[in-house]
Amino acid sequence: MKTIVTTAGRPTELTIQLALDAADYLNFRYEDREKRSITQLQQQYQSNVLVASKSSWEYYGLNTSEPFFFHPSSAMFRLKRLARGERDPLLEVCKLLPGDSFLDCTLGYASDSLVAAYAIGDTGSIEGCEANPILAFILQEAFHNGRTDYNEFPSLMNRIRVISCDAASYLKELANQSVDVIYMDPMFETSIKESDSISPLRSLAVNEPLSFEWVNEAIRVAKKRIVIKAHFRSPWFEEFGFQQIIRPNTKFHYGFIEKSCSN
């Protein structure tokens, strides 16, 4: 499915240049807005539409009216809870410490990566893989160029290095035991059908199921733990050898593989 790049309804020199630069970077076609609605552009070009506004980026999948744009999603209330001294289930299973390295294999909204960035502090390192280049671009622009209306956590956002690549391919480039904790949330296995909060991601989702290649590469690269989040009925916990942590009254459980010193 092709994608075109345009501006918000009232273009300025800034938004036109941003759209032109994005089109060049992503190898997409630029189209002047010419007072056309997003729906008109979608139908005329049978295309997805990436929109440069004054302060952020919006992405409209073909035949959708609800845009994707970066916002911290669940990280907003989770970080507030952590600041109050409360616990976070992801941090508990990951056992992250200040100075740790963390690889998020499925970046998405980056909510989990923002929470992880809080735990590892400014001495740690964090990377997030995003297989869809448009989503990776939007996140990169938000985190490192300030192209977002959500700037509550600038220091945390700045710690996240966005990797525009699928996780299995990126893991193959990494050395043995080079990342403390590797995290996988291939959530579209089930949750994309159940959660309204991620509905704008549907047209951007790269539906890559968990595989033995992916898990084995993660085991090779991890120093401490590999962590997965999946639907509580998912066969992946048993199939790939993750110890499932039962969380009563929740649809999604975490699982982990602990690395021993001999791995």
RONU-421966 format. One record per residue (C-alpha): z, y, x; residue in three letters. Coordinates in pm, 1 decimal. Layout:
<sites>
{Z: Z, Y: Y, X: X, r: ALA}
...
</sites>
This chain:
<sites>
{Z: 0.0, Y: 0.0, X: 0.0, r: MET}
{Z: -103.9, Y: 333.3, X: 152.3, r: LYS}
{Z: 116.4, Y: 642.4, X: 175.6, r: THR}
{Z: 19.0, Y: 1008.5, X: 177.8, r: ILE}
{Z: 228.7, Y: 1299.7, X: 303.8, r: VAL}
{Z: 258.4, Y: 1630.6, X: 120.6, r: THR}
{Z: 498.8, Y: 1918.3, X: 67.7, r: THR}
{Z: 740.4, Y: 2018.2, X: -204.5, r: ALA}
{Z: 596.4, Y: 2204.1, X: -503.5, r: GLY}
{Z: 619.7, Y: 2543.5, X: -334.9, r: ARG}
{Z: 497.5, Y: 2486.5, X: 19.9, r: PRO}
{Z: 592.2, Y: 2710.2, X: 309.2, r: THR}
{Z: 463.2, Y: 2729.7, X: 663.4, r: GLU}
{Z: 761.7, Y: 2518.7, X: 767.5, r: LEU}
{Z: 710.7, Y: 2239.5, X: 512.7, r: THR}
{Z: 335.9, Y: 2229.1, X: 574.6, r: ILE}
{Z: 392.5, Y: 2187.8, X: 947.7, r: GLN}
{Z: 661.5, Y: 1925.3, X: 890.2, r: LEU}
{Z: 427.2, Y: 1729.2, X: 663.8, r: ALA}
{Z: 140.3, Y: 1754.4, X: 911.7, r: LEU}
{Z: 363.4, Y: 1636.6, X: 1196.6, r: ASP}
{Z: 496.0, Y: 1345.5, X: 989.9, r: ALA}
{Z: 145.3, Y: 1240.9, X: 887.9, r: ALA}
{Z: 40.8, Y: 1238.6, X: 1253.3, r: ASP}
{Z: 352.5, Y: 1050.1, X: 1364.0, r: TYR}
{Z: 328.3, Y: 785.0, X: 1091.7, r: LEU}
{Z: -52.2, Y: 771.4, X: 1093.9, r: ASN}
{Z: -73.3, Y: 869.2, X: 726.2, r: PHE}
{Z: -305.7, Y: 1104.1, X: 543.4, r: ARG}
{Z: -188.9, Y: 1458.3, X: 470.1, r: TYR}
{Z: -276.1, Y: 1614.9, X: 133.7, r: GLU}
{Z: -215.6, Y: 1973.7, X: 24.2, r: ASP}
{Z: 11.0, Y: 1983.5, X: -278.4, r: ARG}
{Z: -217.6, Y: 2220.7, X: -477.7, r: GLU}
{Z: 36.4, Y: 2244.6, X: -761.0, r: LYS}
{Z: -9.3, Y: 1876.5, X: -846.0, r: ARG}
{Z: 288.5, Y: 1674.4, X: -965.4, r: SER}
{Z: 408.1, Y: 1369.8, X: -773.8, r: ILE}
{Z: 280.5, Y: 1148.7, X: -1054.7, r: THR}
{Z: -61.0, Y: 1310.0, X: -1035.0, r: GLN}
{Z: -74.7, Y: 1252.4, X: -659.5, r: LEU}
{Z: 38.6, Y: 892.0, X: -698.7, r: GLN}
{Z: -227.6, Y: 818.2, X: -956.9, r: GLN}
{Z: -510.3, Y: 1014.8, X: -796.3, r: GLN}
{Z: -469.0, Y: 842.7, X: -459.1, r: TYR}
{Z: -305.7, Y: 518.9, X: -581.5, r: GLN}
{Z: -50.5, Y: 579.5, X: -313.7, r: SER}
{Z: 312.7, Y: 621.2, X: -224.8, r: ASN}
{Z: 409.0, Y: 982.4, X: -152.1, r: VAL}
{Z: 629.5, Y: 1117.6, X: 128.7, r: LEU}
{Z: 739.8, Y: 1474.8, X: 56.2, r: VAL}
{Z: 854.6, Y: 1739.0, X: 303.7, r: ALA}
{Z: 1095.2, Y: 1982.6, X: 144.1, r: SER}
{Z: 1278.6, Y: 2268.7, X: 311.1, r: LYS}
{Z: 1582.9, Y: 2064.8, X: 410.9, r: SER}
{Z: 1502.8, Y: 1694.6, X: 365.6, r: SER}
{Z: 1248.4, Y: 1418.0, X: 303.0, r: TRP}
{Z: 1180.8, Y: 1238.8, X: -24.2, r: GLU}
{Z: 978.9, Y: 921.8, X: -71.4, r: TYR}
{Z: 823.6, Y: 817.8, X: -404.4, r: TYR}
{Z: 687.3, Y: 466.3, X: -435.2, r: GLY}
{Z: 373.9, Y: 426.0, X: -644.7, r: LEU}
{Z: 456.1, Y: 412.2, X: -1017.7, r: ASN}
{Z: 814.0, Y: 528.3, X: -957.3, r: THR}
{Z: 968.1, Y: 862.8, X: -1044.5, r: SER}
{Z: 1303.2, Y: 821.0, X: -868.5, r: GLU}
{Z: 1279.6, Y: 921.5, X: -502.2, r: PRO}
{Z: 1446.9, Y: 772.3, X: -201.2, r: PHE}
{Z: 1623.0, Y: 1025.8, X: 19.3, r: PHE}
{Z: 1903.5, Y: 981.7, X: 265.6, r: PHE}
{Z: 2256.0, Y: 1000.2, X: 136.5, r: HIS}
{Z: 2560.6, Y: 821.3, X: 275.6, r: PRO}
{Z: 2615.8, Y: 618.5, X: -42.7, r: SER}
{Z: 2937.4, Y: 411.4, X: -26.9, r: SER}
{Z: 3023.4, Y: 549.2, X: 318.6, r: ALA}
{Z: 3147.9, Y: 869.5, X: 154.9, r: MET}
{Z: 3447.2, Y: 714.4, X: -18.6, r: PHE}
{Z: 3498.5, Y: 442.4, X: 244.1, r: ARG}
{Z: 3537.7, Y: 697.8, X: 523.1, r: LEU}
{Z: 3780.1, Y: 899.9, X: 312.7, r: LYS}
{Z: 3988.5, Y: 586.2, X: 260.5, r: ARG}
{Z: 3987.5, Y: 512.6, X: 632.6, r: LEU}
{Z: 4102.3, Y: 868.0, X: 705.4, r: ALA}
{Z: 4397.6, Y: 802.6, X: 473.7, r: ARG}
{Z: 4487.7, Y: 493.7, X: 674.4, r: GLY}
{Z: 4344.5, Y: 241.7, X: 427.8, r: GLU}
{Z: 4153.1, Y: -69.9, X: 529.4, r: ARG}
{Z: 3783.0, Y: -149.1, X: 507.6, r: ASP}
{Z: 3665.9, Y: -510.9, X: 456.1, r: PRO}
{Z: 3368.9, Y: -474.1, X: 691.2, r: LEU}
{Z: 3580.1, Y: -340.9, X: 976.2, r: LEU}
{Z: 3833.8, Y: -615.6, X: 922.4, r: GLU}
{Z: 3577.7, Y: -893.9, X: 955.0, r: VAL}
{Z: 3392.1, Y: -725.2, X: 1243.0, r: CYS}
{Z: 3716.2, Y: -652.1, X: 1433.1, r: LYS}
{Z: 3556.1, Y: -345.9, X: 1586.2, r: LEU}
{Z: 3747.9, Y: -154.6, X: 1853.0, r: LEU}
{Z: 3690.2, Y: 187.8, X: 2007.6, r: PRO}
{Z: 3420.4, Y: 157.6, X: 2271.8, r: GLY}
{Z: 3251.9, Y: -147.5, X: 2116.5, r: ASP}
{Z: 2877.6, Y: -182.7, X: 2071.2, r: SER}
{Z: 2746.3, Y: -261.0, X: 1722.7, r: PHE}
{Z: 2399.5, Y: -361.3, X: 1602.5, r: LEU}
{Z: 2319.7, Y: -325.3, X: 1232.6, r: ASP}
{Z: 2019.8, Y: -551.3, X: 1172.4, r: CYS}
{Z: 1946.5, Y: -412.3, X: 825.6, r: THR}
{Z: 2010.1, Y: -38.3, X: 831.3, r: LEU}
{Z: 1910.9, Y: 59.4, X: 474.1, r: GLY}
{Z: 2116.0, Y: 361.6, X: 366.0, r: TYR}
{Z: 2318.9, Y: 320.4, X: 690.0, r: ALA}
{Z: 2647.1, Y: 321.0, X: 495.9, r: SER}
{Z: 2788.1, Y: 31.1, X: 697.7, r: ASP}
{Z: 2670.8, Y: 183.6, X: 1025.0, r: SER}
{Z: 2847.4, Y: 510.9, X: 943.3, r: LEU}
{Z: 3170.0, Y: 320.1, X: 881.3, r: VAL}
{Z: 3120.6, Y: 124.7, X: 1203.8, r: ALA}
{Z: 3058.5, Y: 450.3, X: 1391.9, r: ALA}
{Z: 3398.5, Y: 571.1, X: 1273.3, r: TYR}
{Z: 3564.3, Y: 260.0, X: 1416.6, r: ALA}
{Z: 3395.4, Y: 251.8, X: 1759.0, r: ILE}
{Z: 3444.7, Y: 622.1, X: 1826.0, r: GLY}
{Z: 3245.7, Y: 839.8, X: 2062.8, r: ASP}
{Z: 3285.2, Y: 587.9, X: 2347.7, r: THR}
{Z: 3108.4, Y: 312.9, X: 2156.6, r: GLY}
{Z: 2739.6, Y: 261.2, X: 2088.7, r: SER}
{Z: 2564.1, Y: 179.0, X: 1765.6, r: ILE}
{Z: 2206.7, Y: 84.0, X: 1682.7, r: GLU}
{Z: 2045.5, Y: 15.4, X: 1347.1, r: GLY}
{Z: 1721.3, Y: -175.1, X: 1293.5, r: CYS}
{Z: 1496.6, Y: -67.8, X: 1008.5, r: GLU}
{Z: 1174.4, Y: -263.2, X: 961.0, r: ALA}
{Z: 1009.7, Y: -7.9, X: 730.7, r: ASN}
{Z: 876.6, Y: 276.8, X: 950.3, r: PRO}
{Z: 900.6, Y: 530.9, X: 665.9, r: ILE}
{Z: 1266.2, Y: 457.8, X: 605.8, r: LEU}
{Z: 1333.7, Y: 459.4, X: 980.6, r: ALA}
{Z: 1163.1, Y: 799.9, X: 1000.1, r: PHE}
{Z: 1368.4, Y: 946.8, X: 714.0, r: ILE}
{Z: 1693.1, Y: 823.2, X: 870.3, r: LEU}
{Z: 1597.2, Y: 945.9, X: 1216.5, r: GLN}
{Z: 1516.8, Y: 1288.8, X: 1074.3, r: GLU}
{Z: 1846.1, Y: 1300.1, X: 883.5, r: ALA}
{Z: 2067.5, Y: 1178.8, X: 1167.3, r: PHE}
{Z: 1919.0, Y: 1364.7, X: 1461.4, r: HIS}
{Z: 1717.0, Y: 1656.4, X: 1324.8, r: ASN}
{Z: 1946.3, Y: 1765.1, X: 1041.4, r: GLY}
{Z: 1683.6, Y: 1694.7, X: 772.3, r: ARG}
{Z: 1929.6, Y: 1609.7, X: 497.1, r: THR}
{Z: 2146.5, Y: 1781.5, X: 238.6, r: ASP}
{Z: 2433.1, Y: 1547.0, X: 332.9, r: TYR}
{Z: 2593.9, Y: 1670.3, X: 653.0, r: ASN}
{Z: 2954.3, Y: 1567.8, X: 593.7, r: GLU}
{Z: 2960.8, Y: 1333.2, X: 891.9, r: PHE}
{Z: 2738.7, Y: 1485.8, X: 1164.4, r: PRO}
{Z: 2924.1, Y: 1330.7, X: 1457.9, r: SER}
{Z: 2902.2, Y: 983.0, X: 1302.1, r: LEU}
{Z: 2536.3, Y: 1023.6, X: 1211.9, r: MET}
{Z: 2456.0, Y: 1137.5, X: 1564.3, r: ASN}
{Z: 2605.2, Y: 817.3, X: 1709.7, r: ARG}
{Z: 2354.6, Y: 594.1, X: 1531.3, r: ILE}
{Z: 2035.3, Y: 516.5, X: 1719.6, r: ARG}
{Z: 1764.1, Y: 421.9, X: 1468.4, r: VAL}
{Z: 1536.8, Y: 137.5, X: 1583.8, r: ILE}
{Z: 1205.6, Y: 123.7, X: 1395.0, r: SER}
{Z: 1160.7, Y: -252.2, X: 1422.0, r: CYS}
{Z: 1254.0, Y: -573.6, X: 1243.6, r: ASP}
{Z: 1579.6, Y: -720.4, X: 1369.3, r: ALA}
{Z: 1449.7, Y: -1057.1, X: 1489.0, r: ALA}
{Z: 1187.8, Y: -891.2, X: 1710.7, r: SER}
{Z: 1435.2, Y: -639.2, X: 1850.0, r: TYR}
{Z: 1696.5, Y: -905.3, X: 1925.7, r: LEU}
{Z: 1441.7, Y: -1087.8, X: 2142.0, r: LYS}
{Z: 1428.0, Y: -781.7, X: 2368.1, r: GLU}
{Z: 1803.4, Y: -780.5, X: 2432.4, r: LEU}
{Z: 1994.6, Y: -958.1, X: 2707.0, r: ALA}
{Z: 2242.9, Y: -1239.5, X: 2647.8, r: ASN}
{Z: 2585.0, Y: -1119.8, X: 2531.5, r: GLN}
{Z: 2480.4, Y: -755.2, X: 2542.9, r: SER}
{Z: 2618.8, Y: -641.5, X: 2202.6, r: VAL}
{Z: 2979.2, Y: -686.1, X: 2090.9, r: ASP}
{Z: 2917.1, Y: -728.2, X: 1715.8, r: VAL}
{Z: 2591.9, Y: -798.6, X: 1531.6, r: ILE}
{Z: 2582.4, Y: -738.2, X: 1157.5, r: TYR}
{Z: 2332.7, Y: -865.6, X: 899.3, r: MET}
{Z: 2306.7, Y: -757.6, X: 537.6, r: ASP}
{Z: 1981.0, Y: -902.9, X: 401.5, r: PRO}
{Z: 2101.5, Y: -778.5, X: 65.3, r: MET}
{Z: 1771.9, Y: -799.4, X: -118.3, r: PHE}
{Z: 1814.8, Y: -1175.3, X: -152.3, r: GLU}
{Z: 2014.0, Y: -1107.2, X: -470.3, r: THR}
{Z: 2163.4, Y: -760.2, X: -494.3, r: SER}
{Z: 1838.9, Y: -569.7, X: -540.4, r: ILE}
{Z: 1829.1, Y: -720.4, X: -888.5, r: LYS}
{Z: 2185.7, Y: -626.2, X: -965.9, r: GLU}
{Z: 2269.6, Y: -289.5, X: -814.0, r: SER}
{Z: 2140.7, Y: 35.7, X: -959.4, r: ASP}
{Z: 2272.2, Y: 225.9, X: -657.8, r: SER}
{Z: 2001.5, Y: 84.8, X: -432.3, r: ILE}
{Z: 1713.3, Y: 102.8, X: -679.4, r: SER}
{Z: 1529.3, Y: 380.8, X: -488.2, r: PRO}
{Z: 1509.4, Y: 141.9, X: -193.3, r: LEU}
{Z: 1303.1, Y: -112.9, X: -384.0, r: ARG}
{Z: 965.1, Y: 28.6, X: -284.3, r: SER}
{Z: 1079.8, Y: 58.2, X: 79.2, r: LEU}
{Z: 1250.8, Y: -277.4, X: 114.3, r: ALA}
{Z: 1118.1, Y: -522.4, X: 370.5, r: VAL}
{Z: 1220.7, Y: -847.3, X: 206.1, r: ASN}
{Z: 1287.0, Y: -1057.0, X: 514.2, r: GLU}
{Z: 1501.1, Y: -1364.5, X: 440.7, r: PRO}
{Z: 1753.4, Y: -1485.2, X: 691.4, r: LEU}
{Z: 1608.4, Y: -1741.3, X: 931.9, r: SER}
{Z: 1733.6, Y: -1972.4, X: 1204.5, r: PHE}
{Z: 1532.4, Y: -1770.1, X: 1456.1, r: GLU}
{Z: 1709.5, Y: -1451.7, X: 1350.3, r: TRP}
{Z: 2056.5, Y: -1608.9, X: 1354.7, r: VAL}
{Z: 2002.0, Y: -1792.4, X: 1683.4, r: ASN}
{Z: 1886.3, Y: -1473.3, X: 1853.5, r: GLU}
{Z: 2193.1, Y: -1294.1, X: 1718.9, r: ALA}
{Z: 2419.4, Y: -1569.5, X: 1853.4, r: ILE}
{Z: 2254.5, Y: -1537.9, X: 2194.3, r: ARG}
{Z: 2292.1, Y: -1158.9, X: 2208.7, r: VAL}
{Z: 2642.4, Y: -1122.0, X: 2059.1, r: ALA}
{Z: 2953.0, Y: -1105.7, X: 2276.4, r: LYS}
{Z: 3218.0, Y: -1131.9, X: 2006.6, r: LYS}
{Z: 3098.1, Y: -1187.9, X: 1650.1, r: ARG}
{Z: 2799.4, Y: -1218.1, X: 1421.8, r: ILE}
{Z: 2880.1, Y: -1099.2, X: 1069.3, r: VAL}
{Z: 2682.0, Y: -1145.9, X: 748.9, r: ILE}
{Z: 2716.6, Y: -999.6, X: 400.9, r: LYS}
{Z: 2563.5, Y: -1197.8, X: 115.3, r: ALA}
{Z: 2610.0, Y: -1284.6, X: -250.9, r: HIS}
{Z: 2915.3, Y: -1504.6, X: -296.2, r: PHE}
{Z: 2693.4, Y: -1790.6, X: -417.0, r: ARG}
{Z: 2447.5, Y: -1758.7, X: -130.4, r: SER}
{Z: 2363.0, Y: -2084.2, X: 50.2, r: PRO}
{Z: 2329.6, Y: -1888.5, X: 373.6, r: TRP}
{Z: 2697.8, Y: -1916.0, X: 464.7, r: PHE}
{Z: 2684.4, Y: -2294.7, X: 487.1, r: GLU}
{Z: 2320.1, Y: -2322.2, X: 593.9, r: GLU}
{Z: 2359.6, Y: -2101.1, X: 900.3, r: PHE}
{Z: 2718.9, Y: -2187.1, X: 990.2, r: GLY}
{Z: 2902.7, Y: -1870.2, X: 885.2, r: PHE}
{Z: 3270.1, Y: -1896.0, X: 795.4, r: GLN}
{Z: 3279.8, Y: -1741.2, X: 446.8, r: GLN}
{Z: 3562.4, Y: -1502.4, X: 365.8, r: ILE}
{Z: 3646.0, Y: -1537.1, X: -2.3, r: ILE}
{Z: 3699.5, Y: -1201.9, X: -173.3, r: ARG}
{Z: 3823.3, Y: -1253.8, X: -531.5, r: PRO}
{Z: 3646.4, Y: -1056.1, X: -803.3, r: ASN}
{Z: 3368.0, Y: -935.0, X: -574.8, r: THR}
{Z: 3000.8, Y: -1032.8, X: -592.2, r: LYS}
{Z: 2946.7, Y: -1009.9, X: -217.4, r: PHE}
{Z: 3133.3, Y: -1190.1, X: 55.1, r: HIS}
{Z: 3137.3, Y: -1159.7, X: 431.5, r: TYR}
{Z: 3098.0, Y: -1444.1, X: 675.5, r: GLY}
{Z: 3122.0, Y: -1463.0, X: 1052.3, r: PHE}
{Z: 3039.5, Y: -1672.3, X: 1355.3, r: ILE}
{Z: 3289.9, Y: -1632.6, X: 1635.3, r: GLU}
{Z: 3158.7, Y: -1641.6, X: 1991.2, r: LYS}
{Z: 3358.8, Y: -1838.7, X: 2244.9, r: SER}
{Z: 3377.7, Y: -1753.6, X: 2611.6, r: CYS}
{Z: 3147.2, Y: -2044.4, X: 2688.0, r: SER}
{Z: 2855.9, Y: -1912.9, X: 2469.6, r: ASN}
</sites>
